[in-house]
Amino acid sequence: MFNFIGQLTGQGVQLLGMMTEAIHTPHLVDRSLAIENAQYLFRAVKDLGQHIQLSPDSFITTRANLVLKQATEFLEKVAEEGLFHAMTAGEFAEIKRPENGGKGLD
């Protein structure tokens, strides 16, 4: 579905999901299958996006506008407070990172 929506909306860069992506080094065959699947799907729905029109009050349009609004508000808050403060406060995925500590300090 992710590949389908990426192609449908004309995304230029596509992050491919793999069956073994949860491990640090996915198996090569899984990478190959992910690429093969994406290429197949991209060819199959190449021009489909040109034939679909969403109404302004549709669920998808409403949800997209809400997500865009929330993302804009979040980024404005981060810009106002500062990136390091936002990271220290756990604003990103509720993961707190101290400004003067954590991985990579040493």
C-alpha positions as CSV (number, residue, x, y, z in Angstrom):
1,M,0.0,0.0,0.0
2,F,2.9,2.4,0.8
3,N,4.4,1.9,-2.7
4,F,1.0,2.3,-4.2
5,I,0.3,5.6,-2.5
6,G,3.9,6.8,-3.3
7,Q,3.4,6.2,-7.0
8,L,-0.2,7.5,-7.0
9,T,0.9,10.8,-5.4
10,G,4.0,11.2,-7.6
11,Q,6.6,10.8,-4.9
12,G,10.1,11.2,-6.4
13,V,11.9,9.2,-3.7
14,Q,10.5,6.0,-2.3
15,L,11.6,4.3,0.9
16,L,11.1,0.5,0.4
17,G,9.9,-1.8,3.1
18,M,11.5,-5.2,3.5
19,M,10.3,-8.3,5.2
20,T,13.5,-8.4,7.4
21,E,13.8,-4.7,7.9
22,A,13.6,-5.1,11.7
23,I,17.1,-6.5,11.8
24,H,20.1,-4.3,11.3
25,T,21.2,-5.9,8.0
26,P,18.2,-7.1,6.0
27,H,18.8,-10.1,3.8
28,L,19.9,-9.3,0.2
29,V,17.1,-11.4,-1.3
30,D,14.6,-9.3,0.7
31,R,16.1,-6.1,-0.7
32,S,15.8,-7.5,-4.2
33,L,12.2,-8.6,-3.6
34,A,11.3,-5.1,-2.3
35,I,12.8,-3.5,-5.4
36,E,11.1,-6.0,-7.7
37,N,7.7,-5.4,-6.0
38,A,8.0,-1.6,-6.2
39,Q,9.0,-1.7,-9.9
40,Y,6.0,-4.0,-10.6
41,L,3.6,-1.7,-8.8
42,F,5.0,1.5,-10.2
43,R,4.5,0.2,-13.7
44,A,1.0,-1.0,-12.9
45,V,-0.3,2.2,-11.5
46,K,2.0,4.6,-13.4
47,D,-0.8,6.9,-14.8
48,L,-3.6,6.1,-12.3
49,G,-3.1,9.4,-10.3
50,Q,-4.0,11.4,-13.4
51,H,-7.5,9.8,-13.4
52,I,-8.4,10.2,-9.7
53,Q,-9.7,13.5,-8.2
54,L,-10.5,13.9,-4.5
55,S,-13.3,16.1,-3.4
56,P,-12.4,19.0,-1.1
57,D,-14.4,17.5,1.8
58,S,-13.3,13.9,1.4
59,F,-11.8,12.0,4.3
60,I,-8.4,11.9,2.6
61,T,-8.3,15.6,1.9
62,T,-9.5,16.5,5.4
63,R,-7.0,14.2,7.0
64,A,-4.1,15.5,4.8
65,N,-5.0,19.1,5.7
66,L,-5.1,18.2,9.4
67,V,-1.7,16.4,9.3
68,L,-0.2,19.3,7.4
69,K,-1.6,21.8,9.9
70,Q,-0.3,19.8,12.9
71,A,3.1,19.4,11.3
72,T,3.3,23.1,10.6
73,E,2.4,24.0,14.2
74,F,4.9,21.5,15.5
75,L,7.7,22.9,13.3
76,E,6.8,26.5,14.3
77,K,7.0,25.4,18.0
78,V,10.4,23.8,17.5
79,A,11.6,26.9,15.6
80,E,10.4,29.1,18.5
81,E,11.8,27.0,21.3
82,G,14.9,25.7,19.6
83,L,15.9,22.3,18.3
84,F,17.9,21.3,21.3
85,H,15.2,22.3,23.7
86,A,12.6,20.2,21.7
87,M,14.9,17.2,21.8
88,T,15.6,17.5,25.5
89,A,11.8,17.8,26.1
90,G,11.1,14.7,24.1
91,E,9.1,16.4,21.4
92,F,10.2,13.9,18.7
93,A,8.5,10.6,19.2
94,E,8.5,11.2,22.9
95,I,12.2,10.3,23.1
96,K,14.2,12.6,25.3
97,R,17.8,13.3,24.5
98,P,19.9,15.4,26.9
99,E,21.7,18.4,25.3
100,N,25.0,17.5,27.0
101,G,24.8,13.7,26.9
102,G,23.6,10.7,25.1
103,K,25.1,8.6,22.3
104,G,27.9,10.2,20.3
105,L,29.0,12.6,23.0
106,D,32.2,10.7,23.6
